[in-house]
Amino acid sequence: MEKNSSNFLIVLAIVAIAMALIAGCTGTDKTAAPSTSAQVPATSAAQLTPLNVGYLPNNGHALIFIAKEKGFFEKEGLDVKLFQFQNSAEGTNAILAKKIDVGGLALPR
């Protein structure tokens, strides 16, 4: 029992450190010019960069759908098209064949 709780604390500490590192990497560059995003008009469909994203049918990829629904991709200038795969091997083959650009797929070892 004591070993399980110490393992849990170690995993919890690793997750906390990872989250802190990720949060630190998402900050803006302080030396860059001030953002004028409030003054920039919305990007038209012709100006959006196409991005093909593969996903697996599980709840781990729900954030992709939330971001698409909320318009976050368009706000960043991306025209995201989603492609579902039944397993990671199909998705990996699609990446290698350059049919998709990125994917939340577990690569085979």
N, C-alpha and C positions, 0 to 999 in steps of 0.2 A: 504494500500500500504506500509506504513512504517513498519507494523508488518511482512509482507512478506519478506521485505529486511532484517530485523533483524533476522528472522528465517533462511534466506539464509546465512547470515554471521555466525550464530552459526553452521550450518551444515558444512560450509566451514572450520571453525576453527577446528571442530571435525575431519574432513577428513585430514586436515593438520597435526594434532597431531598424528593421527593413522599412517599416512605415515611416520612420523618422528620416531615413535616407531618401526615400521616394519623395516625401514632402519637401525636403531640401532641394531636390533636383527640379522641382516644378516652379521654383521662384523665377522672377524676371531678372534680367541683367540690370543692375543699378546704373551702369554707365551708358546704357542705350538711351536714345531720345524718348521723350514721353510719348505714350501711346495716344493715338488720335482715333481709336476705334469707334468712339461715339460719333465722330464726324464722317466716318467712311460709310458709304451706302452699302446695302446688302449686295452680296456678290450675285450676279446673274447666273443662270444655268449655263450659259455659254462660257463663262469664265471659270467654272468649277473644274478642279482636277479630278479625273476619274480614278477611283480606287476600288478594286474588287477584293472583297473580304470573304474568306471562307469560315464557316463555323460548324460545330457539331450540334446535334439536337439534344442539348442538355441545358440545365438552368445556369450553368457557369458562364454562358454567353449572353445572359439577359441584359447586361450593361450595353452591349452593342446595339440592341434593339431600343433601349431607353435613349441612348445618345442619338440614334437616327430619328426617333419619334420627337424628341425635344429640339431637333434642328442643330445640334452641336457640330455635326460634320459640315453642314452647309456654312455655318458661321466661320469655320476654319478653312473654307474654300474647297471642300471635298465633295465630290459626287460619289457616294458610297453605294455600291451594289452588293447585296448579300447573296452568298451561295452556300447552300446546306450540303454537308457530306455526312454519310452514315458512319464513317469511321475515319480515323486519322490517316490511314494509308491512302484513301481516296483523295483527301485534302493535300497530303504531301505530294502525290503524283500531279495534282493540279498546279501546285506551286512550281514543281520542276518543269512542267510543260508550259509554264507562264500563262496559265488560264486565270489564275488569281494572283493578286499581289501579296497579300498577307493572310494569315489565318491563325486563329487560336486553336492550334492543333498540337497534340502530343506527338512528337516525332518518334518513330520506332528506333530502338537501340540496336 
